[in-house]
Amino acid sequence: MTRIAYLNGRFAPISTPAVAVEDRGLQFAHGVYEVLKAIGGRLVDLDRHLDRLERSLAHARIPMPTSRAVLALLLEECVRRNRLAEALVYLQIDRGVAARNHVCPEEVRPTLFVTVRPARFPTPEERTRGVAVITLPDERWARCDIKSVSLLPNVLARSRAAEAGAREAWLVGADGVITEGSASNAWIVDAAGVLRTHPLGPRILGGVTREVVLELARARALPLEERAFTRAEALAAREAFLTSTTSLVLPVTRIDDRPVGDGLPGPVTRTLARAYAEHAGLAIATEE
Ligand SMILES: Cc1ncc(COP(=O)(O)O)c(C=O)c1O
């Protein structure tokens, strides 16, 4: 079936809509985005995604082009028109089209587009055996909390991970701390059995999945600290996993080619993976 995209007020087959060459998203990466999943037509954690979008827009000095309610309806309509049981929805809002100048005239209207594609969640094998990550220096900017379309360092890191046969790159700051992945948040169960992930702040993107998983862990009274961990602590961890809208809760069983714990997904990871799948309404929740 032809995928239907939305651009500035129009729905059309994905190959048709064209963004202008002087779009500030193209020329300055002056834009922000969200990736959501829809399961059975329902957008999972829509409000949390819209909250983050509004924060990103405010930081990027881009006006919200429509009301939040209309945007929600638009996203739902995009999902409906693409008739997919499990879909990934990409929404981008950028500063719009203007003659190239770093300063944007006030009156310029933002560009808004949405694309939808079939979701490809981790395979049963990835979920039962876990995936590998490599560590790389975190070469990004100082405001990683903004979900900006400026993703060159993330793209380069993820490409290096793929070349190394790994699923993700975990990014290490100059202080030795693992901040997050190129497109996911990073977690360990440390040597003392405490679940840990980097605290919110400018060094990481506050993942929607991260937020939900923290709530699920708290509801289960798991020992938990939002406290950064180093590469050395990750290598000594009992368990590790990553979270994102598309990867869900995905066990990490190798870091830089060394096994994590006994090299298999651990009990905390499996508990949270199941709880998150249930939260999202995914069929895999009942398989496991
Ligand atoms: C840098 C980065 N960190 C974390 C995440 C996870 O965020 P979410 O759980 O909202 O998908 C993403 C998602 O794309 C990301 O790009």
The ligand as an SDF file (V2000), in Angstrom:
LIG
                    3D

 16 16  0  0  0  0  0  0  0  0999 V2000
   19.4670   10.5590   21.6440 C   0  0  0  0  0  0  0  0  0  0  0  0
   18.2490    9.7960   22.0600 C   0  0  0  0  0  0  0  0  0  0  0  0
   18.1310    9.4120   23.3360 N   0  0  0  0  0  0  0  0  0  0  0  0
   17.0540    8.7200   23.7600 C   0  0  0  0  0  0  0  0  0  0  0  0
   16.0400    8.3700   22.8900 C   0  0  0  0  0  0  0  0  0  0  0  0
   14.8520    7.5830   23.3950 C   0  0  0  0  0  0  0  0  0  0  0  0
   13.7110    8.3910   23.4380 O   0  0  0  0  0  0  0  0  0  0  0  0
   12.2500    7.7780   23.3700 P   0  0  0  0  0  0  0  0  0  0  0  0
   12.1680    6.7610   24.4580 O   0  0  0  0  0  0  0  0  0  0  0  0
   11.3750    8.9480   23.5970 O   0  0  0  0  0  0  0  0  0  0  0  0
   12.0970    7.1690   22.0070 O   0  0  0  0  0  0  0  0  0  0  0  0
   16.1140    8.7730   21.5570 C   0  0  0  0  0  0  0  0  0  0  0  0
   15.0440    8.4320   20.6240 C   0  0  0  0  0  0  0  0  0  0  0  0
   15.1220    8.6370   19.4630 O   0  0  0  0  0  0  0  0  0  0  0  0
   17.2410    9.5110   21.1260 C   0  0  0  0  0  0  0  0  0  0  0  0
   17.3630    9.9140   19.8560 O   0  0  0  0  0  0  0  0  0  0  0  0
  1  2  1  0
  2  3  1  0
  2 15  2  0
  3  4  2  0
  4  5  1  0
  5  6  1  0
  5 12  2  0
  6  7  1  0
  7  8  1  0
  8  9  2  0
  8 10  1  0
  8 11  1  0
 12 13  1  0
 12 15  1  0
 13 14  2  0
 15 16  1  0
M  END
$$$$
